[in-house]
């Protein structure tokens, strides 16, 4: 019998964790941009899965809005 080419439960859980971690990072660094997209689920739907996790497919204006929000939070030293 040939070995299945599927992934193990542990591998699947690891990938789910990677997806969740990526979405968490986006929510932490650009929460307003994520809300403007329609929330976390909308971000996930707008993403392509890659070997490093989900990568959002966003237009230039959305990327810029998220990037500016990230930079504003990064340099906010209140």
Secondary structure, 3 states (H helix, E strand, C coil): CCCCCCCCHHHHHHHHHHHHHHHHHHHHHCHHHHHHHCCHHHHHHCEEEECCEEEECCCHHHHHHHHHHHHHHHCCCC
